[in-house]
Amino acid sequence: MSPSDLSNAISDSAGRLGLRARSDLHEPGWTFWELRTLNRHRMVGFLVDDRNSTDAQGLESRIRGAVSRNFKRAWWRGFAYGIVAELKAISSNPKDLEGLVDIYENPEGVLQWVVLVASDGRTAVGVHTWMATYLSPIYRDVLQALTTQGCQVATAVRQKDGLLKFLTAVAEAKDFSFPEFPGNGRS
């Protein structure tokens, strides 16, 4: 899938959710779509990067840097986003990339999902946070478009950590126990 085809797929899907292209932002290699209302701020970014780096930590720094330079989170509404990146090479194991996606609120904005596509268009990896979000349809549409074009797609879901599992259980008033302390907790 060419970068323009991928950009069109993102644009079509983002448009259905009300996100609009931001032609006023000039971040090299990036295209952005944004929805900003009184109580919702969402963004999808598309990075075309011809560097040889496949380091997840370097990629995360590049993503978060570009996002923080161009988008600000307001105190009265959250900011969440998803990223599609076309890179020269990618790790084919989605588990290696789970750390890119947030499971908690982040003061700079929550990275809810990422799709990495090899520039040859043959492989892609998608990682999504543990819950469905407003931007999830775009994630699914991009993966579907890649699959339709013959791309091999691998996916992973970044699950809740122990604290979040505990808090969710308490909030939902479900039974829970601590495996480290047999007999404690409800049975």
C-alpha positions in Angstrom: 0.0 0.0 0.0 1.5 3.3 -1.0 1.7 6.2 1.5 -0.9 8.1 -0.5 -3.3 5.1 -0.4 -2.7 4.7 3.3 -3.2 8.4 3.9 -6.5 8.2 1.9 -7.7 5.2 4.0 -6.9 7.1 7.2 -8.6 10.3 5.9 -11.8 8.5 4.8 -12.1 6.7 8.2 -11.2 9.8 10.2 -13.7 11.9 8.2 -16.5 9.5 9.2 -15.8 10.3 12.9 -15.6 14.1 12.3 -11.8 14.5 12.3 -10.5 17.0 9.8 -7.1 17.4 8.2 -4.8 20.0 9.7 -3.1 21.6 6.8 -1.8 24.4 9.0 0.7 22.2 10.9 4.2 21.8 9.4 5.8 18.9 11.1 8.2 17.1 8.7 7.0 13.7 7.6 3.6 14.1 9.4 0.0 14.5 8.5 -2.6 15.1 11.2 -6.4 14.8 11.5 -8.1 16.4 14.5 -11.5 16.7 16.2 -11.8 19.3 18.9 -15.1 20.0 20.7 -15.9 21.5 24.1 -15.5 18.1 25.8 -13.5 16.0 23.3 -10.1 16.3 21.7 -9.0 13.5 19.4 -6.3 13.2 16.8 -4.8 10.7 14.3 -1.3 11.2 13.0 0.4 9.6 10.0 4.2 9.5 9.9 6.2 8.6 6.8 9.7 8.0 8.0 12.6 6.8 5.9 15.1 6.3 8.7 16.5 2.8 9.3 15.8 2.9 13.1 13.5 0.2 14.4 14.0 1.1 18.0 10.6 1.3 19.8 11.9 3.8 22.4 13.2 6.2 19.7 9.9 5.9 17.8 8.0 6.6 20.9 10.1 9.7 21.6 9.6 10.9 18.0 5.8 10.4 18.2 5.3 12.0 21.6 7.6 14.9 20.6 5.7 15.7 17.4 2.4 15.4 19.2 3.4 17.6 22.2 4.8 20.3 19.8 1.5 20.5 17.9 -1.3 19.6 20.3 -2.0 20.7 23.8 -4.3 19.0 26.3 -6.8 21.3 28.1 -7.6 20.8 31.7 -11.3 20.4 31.0 -11.1 17.8 28.3 -8.8 14.8 27.7 -6.7 14.4 24.6 -6.3 11.0 23.0 -4.7 10.0 19.7 -3.8 7.1 17.4 -0.7 6.9 15.1 -0.1 5.2 11.8 3.6 5.1 10.9 5.2 3.9 7.7 8.8 2.9 8.5 11.6 1.3 6.6 11.6 -1.7 8.9 9.4 -2.8 11.8 9.5 -5.4 14.5 7.2 -8.2 13.5 6.3 -9.0 17.1 3.5 -6.8 18.4 4.5 -7.7 22.0 7.7 -5.7 21.5 5.7 -2.6 20.7 3.1 -2.8 23.5 5.0 -0.2 25.5 4.1 2.5 22.9 0.5 2.5 23.9 -0.8 4.0 27.1 -3.1 2.2 29.6 -3.5 5.3 31.9 -4.3 8.9 31.4 -1.2 10.8 30.3 -0.8 14.5 31.0 0.4 15.0 27.4 -2.4 12.9 25.8 -3.2 9.2 25.7 -1.7 7.2 22.8 -4.5 4.7 22.4 -3.2 2.7 19.4 -0.4 2.5 16.9 -0.2 0.9 13.5 3.3 0.4 12.1 3.6 -0.4 8.4 6.8 -1.5 6.7 7.6 0.7 3.7 7.5 -2.3 1.4 3.8 -2.6 2.3 4.1 -6.3 3.1 3.9 -6.3 6.9 2.2 -4.3 9.5 1.8 -4.4 13.3 -1.0 -2.9 15.3 -1.2 -2.4 19.0 -4.3 -1.1 20.8 -5.0 -0.3 24.4 -7.2 -2.6 26.5 -10.5 -0.8 25.9 -12.5 0.3 22.9 -12.2 4.1 22.3 -13.7 6.8 20.1 -10.8 6.3 17.7 -10.9 2.5 17.6 -12.9 2.4 14.3 -10.0 4.2 12.5 -7.6 1.6 13.9 -9.8 -1.2 12.6 -10.4 0.5 9.2 -6.6 1.0 8.7 -5.9 -2.7 9.5 -8.7 -3.8 7.2 -7.4 -1.6 4.3 -3.9 -3.1 4.8 -5.2 -6.7 4.9 -7.3 -6.0 1.7 -4.1 -4.9 0.0 -2.4 -8.2 0.8 -0.4 -6.9 3.8 0.4 -9.4 6.6 -1.0 -7.9 9.8 -0.2 -8.9 13.3 -2.0 -7.3 16.3 -1.8 -7.1 20.1 -3.8 -5.6 22.9 -2.0 -3.9 25.7 -3.8 -5.3 28.7 -4.5 -3.6 32.1 -1.7 -3.8 34.7 -2.3 -5.2 38.2 -3.4 -1.9 39.7 -5.9 -1.2 37.0 -7.3 -4.8 37.2 -7.7 -4.3 41.0 -9.4 -0.9 40.6 -11.7 -2.1 37.8 -12.7 -5.1 40.0 -13.5 -2.8 42.9 -15.4 -0.4 40.7 -17.4 -3.2 39.2 -17.8 -4.8 42.6 -16.6 -8.1 41.3 -15.0 -10.8 43.3 -11.2 -10.6 43.4 -8.4 -12.2 45.4 -4.7 -11.8 45.8 -2.9 -15.0 44.6 0.1 -14.1 46.8 -2.1 -14.4 49.9 -4.3 -17.6 49.7 -7.5 -17.4 51.6 -7.6 -13.6 51.5 -10.2 -12.0 49.4 -13.7 -13.3 48.5 -14.3 -16.9 47.4 
